[in-house]
């Protein structure tokens, strides 16, 4: 029979790699074992995380509304059970939805990598020497056409539903939308022209907010920092000194733009608006890169378009983009750092051999650390976590060295050798100790006389306020009155830690009350609007970005006379209020959705996928080899563990951003206080990336996960 070369080409066009969990096990005993294991999983995994989250939400709801948690009341535990059942059902449904999206992913990145020589799969080089892609993406959706992909940009989509998911042809858009689709569509490609084009689309969608929120939303702390830049004595500092309680780099950055506006336009606000515009451009490029990075995965295209629409039209994004505060500045820098970190994990740290990449990665990490104190520790923990990945040992050492270098520069070298030359006074650690001090303040409030003399001495000589004072100043929902603005530090922190532990062992109930009250905003759906009013008004705890500037008359108001909110900014505020007051539509605006429900689901998914993956790989290895070889580096079990570990590492910047919320000194919006939304914005930006990881093929066993390391 004559051999037909075209048949070989057809066979070479599509390479499908089986996903973990789809394989069939021919061994009857293995099949029974897997069914038994799968039957047990929901009882173990499907209830533990939702049960804990349900208890936390129930306690936080009581704490946010009443300032205390009734641990001795039955209805608290009935409420916990109700929340646990709700979250368990929600997570089970969401898990099936993510698995459906994952098993119906487009598979674009795999084919693109193979076309560009990523792995020898016989794809792309066709019999005539050119690339003619016909990519099977699912039984319903097919990508086709010559050069159908340009670095991840799909140009032709055909929903032909052909047999075996293979079809040839293109689907032309309707003529009336052809021009719009040509110039106004996301390219999802990781090269600068495509990223710039996608960023311009984002800026166009944000343009109404950019215009209406003129001259940007200046936060209270930002106004104080600008006043410090101009030499005003604040926070007990001498005139001309800048206190590093707020990162000095932010102070100089905002002050420079304010002075630019004063020099060019005789108006400080114009300078701040110039900064806000540049910040919007920076966010647009970072988000466009994030979408392009997701576009290189085998994420379902419709879901990717949904992420793009989220960034374009979710009003929290442009409103926070126009906010001028250290949290937004740090978030602008952290997004590209998180992308580079994930690309490092994808490359098994091989990108560390690229000097240009390492230089940009390290510089961006340094800028994140210098614009927000917490950013340093998030970055260092992410880098140290790489030692648990299946990477070359010398590359892991390089990442640990980078973490140490960043710590030395930010915490030692700059304060000791640089600060005195730029009039900067080092800050103290009271902000990092907000939660433990607040818990101690609750004990001082509830049990003012129950403390030993040695513990009282340690507290009085370490904190700004004495034991009696922190109990008197205690506010259940705000840590600043108790922690003050500095630390005396007359005794070692180890002695204070011992006193803190002794008090906690005597009064664990007070510590729990202090914890839930301070952190209730991250874990509740409703609270009371004002603390001491006669008839408290219940309100939903929503994401509330600021629409007008909030600066003090004695700081920034001295430089720039205060003006009432403009009609344009009030319009934005009222429209946003209308949205969050509309039932159903307001679901994405609940704070707890981003800070508790979604993080709980990610942990639920990672744990459940880990258990199922291990059980399935164990069955496969026993079926193939006749005995368990889970300790072998190239076994299915080892590959599955490595894949799951890589997925966890790529989610780590987001998970640590969630954990960082519990270091903040407040979590609820209070009258006269800035909204804690600024703390959550970084989390909102990274959530689509994490959801994209779960819904793509990440975490599945691939040949790359079993490659040997040096």
C-alpha positions, -999 to 999 in steps of 0.1 A, spaced: 0 0 0 13 34 -10 21 56 20 3 89 20 24 117 36 -7 138 41 -19 112 66 12 118 87 6 155 86 -29 151 98 -17 129 126 10 154 135 -13 184 137 -28 177 171 -11 163 202 -33 157 232 -18 150 265 -42 132 289 -50 151 320 -46 137 354 -78 121 366 -91 112 331 -71 80 326 -89 46 329 -74 20 352 -77 -15 338 -68 -32 371 -101 -40 388 -86 -39 423 -71 -4 416 -105 8 403 -122 -3 435 -95 13 456 -98 46 437 -136 46 440 -133 40 477 -107 68 481 -128 92 460 -158 84 482 -139 94 513 -125 126 499 -157 148 503 -160 138 539 -124 147 547 -118 177 524 -152 189 515 -161 199 551 -129 208 570 -121 241 553 -157 252 549 -164 243 585 -135 264 598 -144 293 575 -180 290 586 -170 293 623 -147 323 615 -174 341 596 -200 335 623 -176 349 650 -166 378 628 -203 387 621 -209 390 659 -177 408 665 -184 434 637 -219 441 650 -216 440 687 -178 442 695 -178 408 712 -183 371 703 -208 351 724 -189 319 727 -213 306 753 -244 310 732 -258 282 711 -269 304 682 -233 312 674 -227 275 667 -259 271 648 -249 301 627 -215 285 622 -231 252 609 -253 272 585 -223 290 571 -203 258 569 -230 240 549 -234 270 526 -196 272 519 -193 234 515 -221 233 489 -207 264 472 -172 250 471 -183 216 457 -202 233 429 -173 257 422 -148 228 422 -168 210 396 -170 242 376 -132 247 377 -126 211 368 -150 215 338 -131 246 327 -98 229 332 -107 198 312 -122 220 284 -92 244 283 -80 255 248 -46 239 250 -31 269 231 1 272 251 11 236 245 8 238 208 25 272 206 54 260 227 58 229 205 57 251 173 85 272 187 105 242 196 94 238 232 93 200 229 97 175 201 61 167 194 61 168 156 38 198 156 39 227 131 66 218 107 40 203 83 52 184 52 56 215 32 79 232 57 56 259 70 34 262 100 -2 256 92 -19 253 126 -52 235 131 -55 232 168 -80 210 185 -91 228 216 -123 210 225 -151 191 208 -170 224 203 -143 250 196 -115 247 171 -87 271 162 -76 270 127 -59 289 99 -24 295 88 -3 311 115 -34 311 136 -14 320 167 10 349 171 26 345 205 -7 334 220 -30 358 200 -57 337 184 -69 354 152 -95 329 139 -120 309 159 -143 284 143 -171 267 162 -175 240 136 -180 211 160 -163 188 136 -156 152 142 -129 146 168 -126 183 174 -107 190 142 -118 214 115 -104 237 89 -117 272 82 -123 305 99 -152 323 114 -154 358 102 -170 384 125 -201 402 114 -194 430 90 -208 457 113 -184 448 140 -154 440 118 -137 473 122 -143 474 160 -130 439 165 -100 447 144 -88 476 165 -106 470 198 -97 435 208 -72 420 233 -42 403 217 -30 385 248 6 384 234 38 388 255 56 413 233 56 451 238 34 462 209 6 438 218 9 447 255 8 484 247 -23 479 225 -41 459 252 -31 486 278 -46 513 256 -79 494 256 -79 493 294 -71 530 295 -100 538 271 -124 519 294 -110 537 324 -111 571 307 -145 583 323 -130 576 358 -97 593 349 -116 624 338 -143 625 365 -118 618 394 -96 648 386 -71 656 403 -69 620 416 -79 607 450 -53 618 476 -54 597 508 -49 611 543 -15 596 547 -4 608 513 -12 644 523 9 640 554 38 626 534 37 656 510 37 679 540 67 661 554 85 665 521 80 703 524 95 702 559 65 703 582 71 688 616 47 658 620 45 627 642 68 643 667 96 647 642 117 679 639 110 702 610 127 689 578 127 653 589 109 625 571 97 596 593 99 562 576 67 551 593 54 558 558 80 545 533 104 573 525 105 565 488 67 572 485 72 604 504 99 616 480 79 604 450 47 622 459 65 653 470 84 655 438 53 654 417 36 679 439 66 702 435 64 696 397 28 708 396 37 738 417 66 747 395 48 743 361 12 752 370 14 769 404 -9 741 416 1 711 437 -30 692 426 -19 693 390 13 676 399 -6 649 418 -29 644 388 2 639 365 13 612 389 -22 596 389 -21 595 351 13 578 351 1 554 377 -29 545 356 -6 538 326 16 516 349 -14 496 360 -27 493 325 6 478 313 9 455 343 -27 442 338 -21 438 301 10 417 308 -10 396 333 -36 389 306 -9 381 280 7 357 305 -26 340 311 -31 339 273 1 317 270 -16 291 292 -42 266 280 -69 287 297 -104 286 282 -106 316 259 -140 327 270 -128 328 306 -98 349 295 -121 373 278 -141 374 310 -110 384 330 -103 412 304 -139 425 308 -135 424 346 -104 446 345 -121 469 320 -155 474 337 -153 464 374 -154 500 389 -132 491 418 -102 488 395 -102 523 378 -113 540 411 -83 525 429 -60 531 400 -68 569 404 -61 567 442 -27 580 454 -15 561 484 14 538 492 -8 507 489 -17 515 453 18 524 444 31 492 458 4 472 440 13 487 407 49 474 412 39 441 427 17 429 398 47 426 374 68 411 401 42 384 407 41 377 370 79 373 368 78 351 399 53 328 383 74 327 351 104 317 372 84 288 386 73 279 351 108 278 339 120 257 369 141 288 378 160 286 346 152 322 339 177 331 367 204 324 341 192 354 322 210 385 337 185 410 323 156 391 338 172 387 372 181 424 372 146 436 365 132 410 389 154 421 417 150 458 411 112 455 410 113 435 442 134 462 458 110 489 447 80 470 461 98 466 495 106 504 495 71 515 488 53 493 514 68 477 545 48 445 542 59 441 506 94 432 517 83 402 537 58 390 511 87 389 485 112 373 509 88 346 519 79 339 482 116 336 474 124 313 503 95 291 494 112 282 462 135 259 481 106 235 483 102 233 446 117 206 423 144 229 409 182 228 405 199 232 438 222 260 427 193 280 413 174 277 446 205 289 464 205 320 441 169 328 451 177 325 488 207 348 483 184 373 466 160 372 495 189 378 519 202 407 499 169 424 498 165 420 536 200 434 542 195 464 519 161 474 532 164 466 569 201 472 575 221 490 549 196 518 541 187 527 577 224 526 589 242 543 560 217 562 538 189 576 559 209 602 578 221 617 545 185 622 532 169 634 564 150 602 570 142 589 606 139 551 607 104 539 616 95 514 644 78 480 644 45 490 660 26 486 627 37 450 624 27 443 659 -8 458 656 -27 425 660 -8 412 691 -9 446 708 -46 449 701 -52 414 716 -33 425 747 -52 457 748 -85 437 749 -71 417 779 -62 450 796 -97 463 789 -114 432 802 -91 424 831 -72 456 841 -59 442 874 -50 407 865 -14 411 855 19 403 873 43 430 882 70 417 858 46 415 829 33 450 836 69 463 837 76 447 804 45 461 787 50 496 802 87 498 790 81 484 755 49 500 742 43 537 739 13 534 763 12 517 796 -9 486 805 -36 508 820 -35 532 790 -39 506 763 -69 492 782 -84 527 784 -77 535 747 -89 502 734 -112 503 704 -126 469 693 -123 477 655 -92 500 654 -57 493 667 -42 527 664 -55 541 697 -38 513 716 -6 509 697 2 546 693 28 558 668 60 544 682 77 518 704 97 527 735 118 495 733 134 500 767 132 462 772 140 435 746 112 423 724 118 388 738 107 400 772 76 416 758 68 384 739 70 365 771 46 389 788 23 387 759 22 349 760 17 349 798 -13 372 796 -27 352 767 -25 320 787 -44 336 815 -71 352 793 -74 333 760 -110 345 757 -99 381 756 -73 374 730 -99 357 708 -123 386 712 -95 410 703 -86 390 672 -121 387 658 -131 423 665 -100 437 647 -101 413 618 -139 410 615 -140 432 584 -122 405 563 -146 378 574 -181 392 577 -208 403 553 -225 429 576 -217 452 605 -230 483 622 -221 516 607 -213 536 639 -200 522 671 -218 542 699 -251 553 682 -283 546 701 -299 527 673 -271 510 653 -277 508 616 -267 475 600 -248 478 568 -232 454 544 -194 453 545 -185 463 509 -154 473 490 -156 511 492 -129 529 471 -127 566 478 -140 590 451 -128 622 468 -95 633 484 -93 631 522 -64 653 535 -59 672 567 -62 710 567 -30 713 589 -8 693 565 -16 692 528 -43 718 533 -16 743 542 0 738 508 -32 734 487 -63 751 500 -91 726 505 -118 725 479 -152 708 483 -158 676 463 -165 683 427 -198 674 411 -180 649 388 -165 630 418 -198 630 436 -214 615 405 -189 587 405 -196 582 442 -233 581 438 -232 557 408 -210 534 428 -233 535 458 -262 527 435 -244 496 422 -235 482 456 -270 488 469 -285 467 441 -292 431 452 -275 405 431 -253 429 412 -236 438 444 -223 403 451 -188 409 437 -185 440 459 -187 422 492 -153 425 510 -155 390 525 -158 375 490 -123 385 482 -107 382 516 -123 350 529 -146 331 505 -122 330 475 -91 323 496 -110 295 513 -120 280 480 -84 282 466 -71 263 497 -100 239 493 -92 233 457 -55 229 462 -59 204 490 -86 184 472 -67 183 440 -36 172 459 -55 143 475 -72 132 443 -40 135 423 -20 115 447 -45 87 449 -49 86 411 -11 86 405 -7 59 432 -32 37 413 -15 44 380 20 36 393 8 3 409 -10 -6 377 20 1 355 48 -13 376 30 -39 396 41 -23 429 42 11 444 71 33 433 60 66 448 95 73 460 110 72 426 118 106 411 102 98 378 72 80 390 37 93 384 33 99 421 65 121 422 54 139 391 20 146 405 35 160 437 59 182 418 31 196 396 9 204 426 38 220 444 45 242 414 8 253 413 10 262 450 41 282 444 25 302 416 -4 310 439 19 320 468 21 358 460 -17 360 462 -20 338 493 6 359 511 -12 390 501 -43 376 518 -23 367 549 -9 403 549 -43 417 555 -42 404 590 -13 426 598 -33 458 591 -45 480 620 -82 480 608 -105 460 586 -138 478 588 -148 512 572 -154 537 600 -167 573 599 -137 596 598 -113 568 588 -100 559 553 -115 528 538 -95 496 541 -102 489 505 -67 502 497 -53 471 515 -74 448 493 -67 462 459 -36 442 453 -56 411 461 -83 420 436 -58 425 408 -41 391 414 -73 370 419 -80 366 381 -45 352 377 -49 326 404 -84 316 392 -68 313 357 -42 290 371 -68 267 386 -89 266 355 -60 259 332 -38 228 330 -16 238 359 -12 212 385 -16 183 360 12 159 355 34 167 326 67 155 313 83 187 324 75 179 360 95 147 358 126 162 342 158 156 361 173 184 381 209 191 388 
